[in-house]
Amino acid sequence: MGLKPSFRIQANNSDITEAIRSRFRSMTITDVAGVTSDSLRISLSDHDRDNPIIIPPTGAELEVWIGYDDAATRMGLFVVSGIDLSGPPDSMVIKAKAAPQKQSAGGKTALQTRKTRSWDAGLTLGGLVQTIATEHNMTAAVPTDLATEVLPHYDQVGESDMNLLTRVAKTYDAIAKPAGGQLIITKRAESQTVSGDPLPAISLARKDLTDWSVSIEERESFGTIQAHWHDKDAAEEKTVTAGSGEPVKILRGQFRTAEEAQAAANAEKRKADRGNAKLSASLPGRTDIIAESRLAISGVRPGVNGDWLVTKVTHAIDSGGYRISINAETPQ
């Protein structure tokens, strides 16, 4: 097709693409659904002993674009978390994450610092995320249906903000993750943008896939999920359920309110209903396939054809071109 893979990198708002082009070996970006922070690795040749590459400081902000020819797509903002030096041949690998491990050059602060404080009942999930995002110089991104959820009282005791958000999000079968300078809460497996718009389904035929494999395994399934909560007024434990029939799974622990218990039971039931088949595939590079997007595969064979939910995408660009590898599962 005559398309040439291209990339662009800015470090602390300064374009360094041409400065590193002669030393560039490879770059990989990993986009993962769930709580795992998206990551970036840039491998550079450090062959010129008289002019070695300056070691970038941890905390530097890297903004990356990938594409073809002059059309490149922004892949996100990453904060340098580590450097690997090796030789011979002398090389440098720059490692970065979407979540800062310490304060970044742009003022974003670590989400892993442990804190002790309380959050009063009545705060919305959107309000919680907005408060924490502001504290870390990030932007909150929460779909409206989640943002309006009213939370019970939460105690944050010796717990990081990231762990708290993960704990709260799990109650609503949602994920919490930092990405591109945003602090995102979004529903699992619903293939939506943070604004609530549906992600477009992406059609792939056999000719689009370089290779593929599918693993199908039996998994435990539950008809009913039960969760217990403590009714202070009645001074007794009560039970809420999601689903019906056998077998029954009882969630551990006791929830503070009926609403919190019901949300947890509903989330666990959605998780239990999700599929048991796993897909791995590789194909020429494209930026429209992202974690949580849906694939519609055709022309391969029964068991592979059909709808898939993307759980992980790895973008790789090097002397061999631009390609991606994807992991997916059957959706709910």
VOMI-817314 format. One line per field, with one value per residue (C-alpha): x negated, y, z negated. Coordinates in steps of 0.02 Angstrom, whole numbers, plus 50000, padded with zeros to 5 digits. Layout:
N
u <- X,...
v <- Y,...
w <- Z,...
***
This chain:
332
u <- 50000,49849,49886,49734,49748,49716,49703,49684,49626,49632,49535,49598,49686,49530,49527,49379,49425,49285,49158,49180,49224,49046,49038,49215,49233,49410,49559,49701,49859,49969,50152,50238,50418,50434,50328,50158,50075,50042,49855,49725,49551,49430,49270,49125,48952,48814,48675,48587,48470,48413,48592,48692,48878,48920,49011,49186,49245,49384,49540,49516,49679,49682,49823,49827,49907,49905,49972,49926,49845,49903,50060,50018,50138,50103,50076,50068,49962,49835,49720,49542,49528,49360,49208,49115,48937,48848,48710,48630,48705,48737,48920,49045,49225,49341,49488,49641,49815,49979,49980,49841,49735,49683,49719,49697,49621,49798,49848,49944,49919,49911,50074,49989,49950,50042,50164,50283,50446,50635,50761,50936,51090,51185,51036,51059,50934,50903,50867,50744,50649,50648,50576,50438,50398,50381,50263,50150,50162,50260,50428,50576,50665,50822,50976,51136,51220,51073,51038,51211,51196,51212,51081,51093,50964,50787,50636,50468,50345,50164,50228,50175,50296,50277,50322,50472,50537,50509,50605,50750,50755,50759,50924,51002,50912,50807,50621,50515,50357,50248,50223,50164,50168,50344,50410,50540,50682,50781,50891,50808,50853,50976,50866,50899,50795,50781,50915,51034,51034,51021,50855,50882,50871,50722,50744,50598,50591,50467,50362,50340,50259,50075,50106,50233,50269,50421,50427,50595,50603,50741,50762,50866,51034,51159,51346,51367,51252,51291,51222,51252,51274,51305,51468,51428,51610,51666,51502,51490,51403,51500,51469,51487,51472,51430,51485,51577,51553,51409,51268,51263,51110,51105,50992,50871,50888,51034,51086,51143,51301,51425,51376,51191,51228,51342,51215,51082,51196,51244,51062,51012,51155,51101,50924,50984,51085,50940,50871,50742,50655,50492,50424,50247,50207,50081,50108,50033,50031,50188,50234,50423,50416,50405,50436,50624,50669,50773,50717,50828,50725,50783,50718,50605,50704,50840,50771,50671,50802,50914,50901,50751,50708,50529,50436,50260,50175,49987,49924,49748,49651,49472,49369,49493,49639,49791,49896,50011,50053,50221,50299,50487,50625,50804,50914,51059
v <- 50000,50111,50164,50195,50172,50332,50394,50555,50581,50735,50744,50875,50961,50965,50861,50740,50632,50687,50691,50504,50442,50385,50287,50218,50028,49994,50055,49958,50024,49909,49955,49846,49839,49840,49915,49884,50046,50064,50059,50118,50049,50138,50048,50154,50113,50194,50153,50322,50314,50494,50555,50440,50465,50578,50475,50549,50582,50477,50583,50653,50657,50574,50600,50476,50465,50312,50291,50288,50422,50591,50526,50480,50449,50507,50353,50440,50524,50419,50459,50389,50259,50178,50160,50001,50013,49864,49813,49765,49821,49971,50012,50105,50058,50193,50127,50233,50211,50303,50313,50419,50333,50502,50683,50704,50853,50911,50906,50742,50652,50468,50378,50245,50352,50281,50395,50388,50484,50459,50493,50537,50446,50542,50585,50533,50422,50566,50680,50556,50537,50724,50759,50630,50680,50863,50815,50729,50865,50747,50758,50653,50550,50457,50409,50493,50331,50296,50477,50494,50338,50391,50311,50248,50298,50240,50234,50251,50185,50166,50145,50226,50329,50203,50057,50150,50191,50011,49948,50067,50036,49848,49867,49930,49804,49949,49982,50125,50171,50320,50349,50498,50618,50565,50467,50353,50252,50150,49995,49831,49748,49882,49948,50131,50288,50383,50500,50353,50338,50160,50110,50059,49871,49830,49699,49583,49447,49305,49409,49544,49424,49377,49234,49186,49059,49024,48932,48870,48807,48763,48886,48889,48972,49035,49056,49162,49283,49330,49475,49512,49683,49741,49830,49939,49987,49806,49750,49602,49536,49541,49467,49531,49425,49441,49310,49148,48962,48850,48853,48996,49100,49201,49354,49367,49504,49611,49769,49927,49960,49866,49973,49933,49747,49745,49836,49710,49561,49632,49662,49486,49412,49509,49447,49267,49279,49335,49212,49075,49080,49176,49242,49293,49368,49476,49590,49740,49895,49997,50121,50100,49936,49978,49887,49867,49883,49749,49643,49554,49415,49324,49201,49101,48954,48915,48950,49098,49190,49305,49444,49471,49596,49660,49648,49696,49775,49788,49907,49877,49981,49939,49905,49769,49893,49924,49781,49744,49592,49577,49474,49459,49361,49319,49459,49441
w <- 50000,49990,49812,49704,49514,49419,49240,49145,48965,48857,48693,48572,48719,48829,48989,48980,49131,49246,49103,49071,49246,49289,49126,49127,49118,49062,48964,48883,48803,48701,48676,48545,48488,48299,48162,48241,48293,48480,48517,48643,48686,48803,48853,48917,48984,48879,49002,49003,48853,48880,48876,48761,48741,48594,48465,48449,48271,48197,48192,48367,48466,48636,48760,48903,49075,49192,49368,49552,49660,49596,49509,49329,49184,49007,48899,48731,48599,48504,48358,48359,48220,48256,48369,48422,48488,48566,48685,48797,48909,48798,48781,48674,48637,48572,48472,48435,48362,48378,48187,48111,47978,47909,47955,48142,48233,48270,48086,48084,47919,47871,47841,47732,47580,47429,47340,47192,47203,47212,47349,47287,47352,47486,47595,47776,47866,47986,47839,47764,47927,47957,47784,47802,47982,47931,47789,47916,48049,48163,48251,48193,48327,48269,48372,48312,48256,48139,48089,48010,47900,47718,47607,47428,47298,47340,47225,47311,47181,47234,47412,47575,47678,47820,47708,47639,47813,47868,47716,47746,47934,47909,47817,47979,48092,48153,48172,48110,48204,48249,48435,48536,48389,48343,48195,48272,48199,48326,48330,48373,48538,48594,48735,48700,48702,48537,48606,48615,48805,48874,48950,49132,49166,49276,49413,49449,49583,49599,49721,49586,49462,49471,49350,49217,49080,48970,48804,48737,48559,48438,48297,48139,48166,48036,48053,47897,47807,47626,47525,47341,47262,47084,47048,46897,46867,46859,46780,46897,47051,47213,47385,47563,47720,47904,48030,47991,47982,47933,47892,47765,47725,47564,47563,47419,47290,47237,47327,47239,47340,47448,47597,47577,47558,47709,47818,47767,47803,47973,48017,47969,48071,48226,48199,48181,48342,48450,48575,48556,48726,48750,48915,48959,49128,49218,49367,49457,49347,49324,49189,49189,49091,48906,48742,48709,48894,48980,49126,49252,49332,49488,49616,49498,49427,49297,49123,49189,49290,49189,49061,48948,48811,48817,48651,48706,48856,48881,49016,49082,49207,49261,49417,49465,49471,49363,49295,49150,49045,48960,48822,48811,48726,48768,48702,48582
***
